Amino acid sequence: MAEDPLPLQNHLLAALPPADWERWKAQLEPADLPLGKVLYESGNTMSHVYFPTTAIVSLLYVLEDGASAEIAVVGNEGLVGIAIFMGGESTPSRAVVQSAGKGFRAPAAVVKQEFNRSSAVLHLLLRYTQALITQMSQTAVCNRHHSLDQQLCRWLLLSLDRLNGTELAMTQELIANMLGVRREGVTEAALKLQRAGLIKYARGRIRVLDRPGLEQRSCECYGVVKREYDRLLGVGLD
């Protein structure tokens, strides 16, 4: 039976100075993050900031006709809810759990107070925000200029970095919604990767068999994003 996640499995929380952590840990509460759970909707005021430990959350932009595309993924390297301390209170994106797991959450007012109180917290969260913006920018470039095969490789690698293990519970339909493409395109791209011996896909689960091969097949976008997270936060994600 798996042990319950601990708050310090989240890299941002683990990077807090001891004095700040003493205040933070009293404000954190466990959060169950089942597949498909919406943490916030576009335009709504956020009540909490979430710190995933074993779950992955997708930030999606939703169009008026209901179509959506992923702009970033957040896992144990970060937090969901940067608008709280960036002064926006709400955001035009939606946050939904793409891989079920656990995490912790803290009241929005507490996070905002700590952001303004501690220079160490302020700089840590601003560095994380810069890394997240890099991921969003690189995703936009990737979706415009690179093949669906490369996009899928990038997406799989970013997701793997935020999980323990080599397997993702993910349907092709959900991947298509994340990437903003037709399901048939994802099916074809996944079959190519499977025939190349890089992944095995069955019954809504993707297992990565050859990560170096996946990295080689991916575009430069994955490496750009990972290096920026490592540089700004001082820790690797895998």
N, C-alpha and C positions, 0 to 999 in steps of 0.2 A: 504494500500500500504506500503510495507516494506521500512524502511529508508535505505539510502545508508550507507554501512559500513564505519567505521572510522579506520584510521591507527592503533590506539591504541587497537583495537580489536585483533590485532596480539600480542601475549604474548611477543615475543622478542622485538618488537618495544616499547611495554609498559614498558619493563624492562630497557630501556636506561635511564641513568642519565639525569636530566633536561637540563644540558648544552649541552650534545651530541644530545639530541632530538631536540633542537632548530636548529641545523645544519641539521639534518637528514630530518626534516619535509619539508624543502624547496626543497629537492631533490626527494621526493616521488611523484609518479603520479598514479592515479587509473588504475587498470588493470582488464578488463573483462576476466573471465576465464571460457569459455564455455566447456561443456563436450567434451573430445577428443582433445582439443587444446594441441599441442606439444610445450612446453616451450623451450626445447633444444633437439637436437639429439646427439647421441653418436659421440664423436670426434670433434664436432663443438665448436668453441670458443663462450663463453657466453657473450652476450652484456648487460644483466641485471640480477639482483638478485630479486626474487619474494618473497613477504610476503603475503601469503594467509590470508584472514579474514573469508570468508564464503565458500571457495572452498577447495577441497582436491586434492592434486597432488600425483601421483604415480611415484616412481622412478623404472624403469624397466631395466633389463639387457636383451638385444636382441641378440640371437644367429645368426650365419650365415644363417641358414635355415629359419629365420623369427620367430621362436618360442621365447617366452619371459616369464619372470617370475618377479614378483615384489620383490624388495629388501627392500623397505621402503615406508612409506606414510608420507606426510607432509601436515599439515593443519595450523590452527591458532596458533599452538605452535611454529612455526619455519619459516624457509626460504628455498627456492630452489636455489641452486647455491653455495654450500660451496667451490667448486673448485676455485672460484674467489679469496678468501682470503687464501686458503690453498696452493696456488702457482701452481695449475695445469692448470688454464684457461679453460680446457675442461675435460670431464669425459667419460668413456666408457658406461655409462648408458643413458637412455632416460627419460625425464620428461614429463608426460602427465596428463592432468586434468582428474581425475576419478569421481569427483563429482562437478558439475558446481557451480559457485559462483563468488565472487569478491575477489580482493586483491589489493596490491600496488606493485610497482616495483621501483627500483633505478638503475641508471647506474652502471655497474660493476666497472668502474674506481673510482666512488665516494665511494662505499662500501670498496674497497681495500684501498683507502686513509684513510678512517675513522678507519679501522682495524689497520692500522699502526700508526695512530695519537693518539688514545685514549686507554690507558691500560684497562679501564672499558669495552669498546667495544670489545677489543681483548679477554679478559677473558670471557665475556658473549658468544661470538660467538664460542670460543673454547669449552666451556661447552656444548653448543648446539650440536656442532660437535661430542663430545664424546657420548652424548645421542643418536644421530642419528646412530653412529657406533654400539652402543649397540643394537639398533633396527635391523640393518642389520645383525649383528651376530646372534641374537636370531631368526630372520626369517630363516636363513640358517639352524640352528639347528632344528627348528620346522618343516620345510619342509622335513627334513631327518628322524626325529624320531617320529613325532606325526601323529595321524590319520587326515584324511581330515575334519572330523567333528570338531576336535579341532582347526585345522588351520582356518576353516571358522569362528568359534567362536572368535578366536584371531583377525582375520581380521575385523570382524564386530565391535568388541569392540574398536579397535584402530581407526576405522573410526568414530564411534559414539563420541569418545572423542574429535574429531576435528570438530564436527558439533553442531549446536543448534537444539535440537529436537531428535526424536527417529526414524526417517525415512530416508532411503537411496534410492536414485534413481539409480538403478544398475541392469543390466541384468545378468543372469546366465552366458552368454557367456563371458561378460567382467570380471566377477569374476574368471572364469576358466582361462582366459588369465593372470590375475594378479597372481593367485596361481600356474600357470604352470601345470594345470591338465586338463583332459577331461571334457567337459561340462556335460556329463552324471553323472560324479562323484559329481559335484557341485549340480546338480538336486537332487540326492539321499540324499546328506548331508543336503540340505535345507529342504527337505521333512521330514527328521528325526527331525530337529529342530522345524518345524511347527507342527508336530504331538505331540511333547512334550510341545507345547504351549508357546514356547520361542519367535518365530517370526511369522509374517504373510507375505507371499510372493504373490504378484499378479501384473501382467502387468509391470514388470520391477521395482517394488518398494518393498523394504523390510522394514517392520515396526517391531521394537523390542518391544515385549510385556512383557518380563520378563528379565530385565537386570541381576539381581542377579543370576537367573537360568543360563543365558548365561555365566556369570563369573565362576560359579561353574562347568560348563561343559567344559570350556576352559582348556587348559594346563597351566603350570606355566609360559609360555613364555610371555603372556600378562602382568601378574603382574610384572615380571622382568623389562620389558620395561617401564611400567608406573612409577614404583618406581624410576627408573633411571632418567627419565625426571623430576619427582617431586624433586628428590634430587639435581640434577644439576642446575635446573632452578628456584627452590624455589616456584613453583606454580603448582597447580593441573591442569590437562588438561580438566577435565569435569566440 
